[in-house]
Amino acid sequence: MGKVIADQSVSLDGFSAGPNVGIGNGMGDGGEGLHTWVFSEGGRMGRGGVAVEGPQELLATSGSVVVGRRMFDLGEEPWGDPPPFHNNPVFVVSHRPHPPIAKQGGTTYTFVTDGLEAALARAHHAAGDRNVAVLGGAEIIRQCIRGGLLDELRLDVVHILLGGGTALFAGLDPADVTLERIGLIDADGVTHLTFRLAR
């Protein structure tokens, strides 16, 4: 079985989205700045030409994806058709039932209404020996951390300040979170940190 790996861009002041998140403003005010590094040199090259494993590389090595319903609602239209999930099945954690949505290229959104652990179990089954990518939003990543369900957390710390918005680690008890840094790449405008989480 593969790992459960979350990847998230955050500002220097710890926000994974800016203020006023909503339809048409999915990253909040100023939040699009969190993703500019992804589009510079393919989001793959750090300072001195060091390769960086960004979200696209994580998707390429994963066999399924897990996201929350709010992220899906905000992202479905901007993601387009086909969406950027490398044809992986996407499991959407939701309280609201919805029939599966098939997209071009092989990606299907499947809505899981019996909780995060059930969504991860289905994602593991679909992924086989490959990894499961958890791409957010912040609340889903926090639930993974609280539940001891995450093997790795990849943070792309973008060198901007948002001043408010969605705090990635809000509400987590520091005594319950043990992070071991296993990777560090300094790139222009962004620092990539990889942590192993104790289960």
C-alpha positions in Angstrom: 0.0 0.0 0.0 1.2 3.5 -0.9 1.6 6.5 1.4 -1.0 9.1 2.2 0.7 12.4 1.2 -0.8 15.9 1.5 0.7 18.8 -0.5 -0.3 22.4 0.3 1.0 25.8 -0.6 1.0 28.3 2.3 2.1 31.9 2.9 4.9 32.9 5.3 2.2 33.8 7.8 0.6 30.3 7.5 -2.4 30.8 5.3 -3.4 28.3 2.6 -6.0 30.8 1.1 -6.6 34.5 1.5 -9.6 36.2 3.0 -13.0 36.2 1.3 -12.9 32.7 -0.3 -15.9 32.0 -2.4 -17.1 30.9 -5.9 -15.1 32.9 -8.4 -12.5 33.7 -5.7 -11.5 30.2 -4.7 -8.1 31.1 -3.3 -9.4 34.2 -1.5 -8.0 37.7 -1.9 -4.3 37.5 -2.9 -4.4 33.7 -2.6 -3.5 33.1 -6.3 0.0 34.3 -5.3 0.4 30.9 -3.5 0.5 29.1 -6.8 2.6 31.3 -9.1 5.7 29.1 -8.4 3.9 26.1 -9.9 3.8 27.8 -13.3 7.4 29.1 -13.2 9.6 26.6 -15.0 6.9 24.0 -14.6 6.9 24.4 -10.8 9.7 21.8 -10.8 13.0 23.5 -10.7 14.5 25.0 -7.5 17.6 27.3 -7.1 20.5 25.8 -9.0 18.3 23.5 -11.1 17.4 21.2 -8.2 14.3 19.3 -9.0 11.2 20.0 -6.9 8.4 17.6 -6.4 5.4 19.8 -6.7 1.7 18.9 -6.9 1.9 17.7 -10.5 4.7 15.3 -9.6 2.7 14.0 -6.6 -0.2 13.4 -8.9 2.0 11.5 -11.3 3.1 9.1 -8.6 -0.3 8.7 -7.0 -3.2 6.4 -7.9 -6.0 8.5 -6.4 -6.8 11.8 -4.9 -8.9 12.9 -1.8 -10.4 16.4 -1.5 -13.1 18.1 0.7 -16.5 19.1 -0.6 -15.7 22.8 -0.3 -12.6 22.5 -2.3 -14.5 20.6 -4.9 -17.3 23.2 -5.1 -14.8 26.0 -5.5 -12.5 24.2 -7.9 -14.6 22.1 -10.2 -15.2 24.9 -12.8 -11.6 26.3 -12.7 -10.1 22.8 -12.9 -11.9 22.4 -16.3 -12.5 19.3 -18.3 -10.3 17.3 -18.4 -9.2 18.2 -14.8 -5.5 18.3 -13.8 -5.6 15.0 -11.8 -3.6 12.8 -14.2 -6.7 10.7 -14.8 -6.7 9.6 -11.2 -10.1 9.0 -9.4 -11.0 11.8 -7.0 -12.8 11.0 -3.8 -14.7 14.0 -2.4 -15.5 13.9 1.3 -19.0 15.3 1.7 -22.1 15.4 3.9 -24.2 15.8 0.8 -24.8 12.8 -1.5 -24.2 13.3 -5.2 -23.9 10.9 -8.1 -20.4 10.3 -9.5 -19.3 12.9 -12.1 -17.2 11.5 -15.0 -14.8 13.8 -16.7 -12.8 13.6 -20.0 -9.6 11.7 -19.7 -10.7 9.2 -17.1 -11.1 11.2 -13.9 -14.3 10.5 -12.0 -15.4 12.5 -8.9 -16.9 10.1 -6.4 -18.7 11.6 -3.4 -18.1 9.8 -0.1 -20.6 10.6 2.7 -19.5 8.2 5.4 -16.4 10.2 6.5 -12.7 10.8 5.8 -11.5 7.4 6.8 -14.0 5.7 4.4 -12.8 8.1 1.6 -9.2 7.2 2.3 -10.0 3.4 2.3 -11.7 3.8 -1.1 -8.8 5.9 -2.3 -6.3 3.2 -1.1 -8.2 0.5 -2.9 -8.3 2.5 -6.1 -4.6 3.4 -5.9 -3.3 -0.1 -5.3 0.4 0.1 -4.5 0.6 3.8 -5.5 0.2 6.9 -3.2 -2.9 8.7 -2.2 -2.7 12.4 -2.7 -4.6 14.6 -0.3 -4.9 18.1 -1.8 -7.1 19.9 0.6 -8.6 22.0 1.6 -7.1 22.9 4.9 -9.9 21.3 7.0 -9.4 17.9 5.3 -5.6 18.1 5.9 -6.2 19.0 9.6 -8.6 16.0 9.9 -5.9 13.8 8.5 -3.4 15.1 11.0 -5.7 14.8 13.9 -6.7 11.3 13.0 -3.1 10.1 12.4 -4.0 9.3 8.8 -1.2 11.2 7.1 2.3 9.8 6.3 3.8 12.9 4.8 3.0 16.6 4.6 4.6 18.6 1.8 4.5 22.4 2.4 5.3 24.8 -0.3 6.0 27.9 1.7 5.6 30.8 -0.7 7.5 34.0 0.2 4.4 36.2 0.5 2.2 37.5 3.4 -1.6 37.2 3.1 -2.5 38.9 6.4 -5.5 36.7 6.9 -7.6 33.9 5.5 -7.6 30.2 6.0 -4.9 29.2 8.6 -3.7 25.7 7.6 -2.9 24.6 11.2 -5.7 26.4 13.0 -7.2 24.5 15.9 -4.5 21.7 16.0 -3.0 20.9 19.4 0.8 21.2 19.0 1.2 18.4 21.6 -0.6 16.0 19.3 1.5 16.7 16.2 5.0 15.3 15.7 6.7 16.4 12.5 10.1 15.1 11.3 11.6 17.1 8.5 12.8 14.8 5.8 13.2 17.2 2.9 14.1 20.8 2.2 14.6 22.6 -1.1 15.0 26.4 -1.3 13.8 27.8 -4.6 13.2 31.3 -5.9 10.1 32.6 -4.1 9.2 29.4 -2.4 10.7 26.9 0.1 9.7 23.3 -0.1 9.5 21.4 3.1 8.6 17.7 3.5 7.7 16.3 6.9 7.1 12.7 8.1 4.2 12.6 10.6 4.4 10.2 13.5 1.2 8.0 13.7 
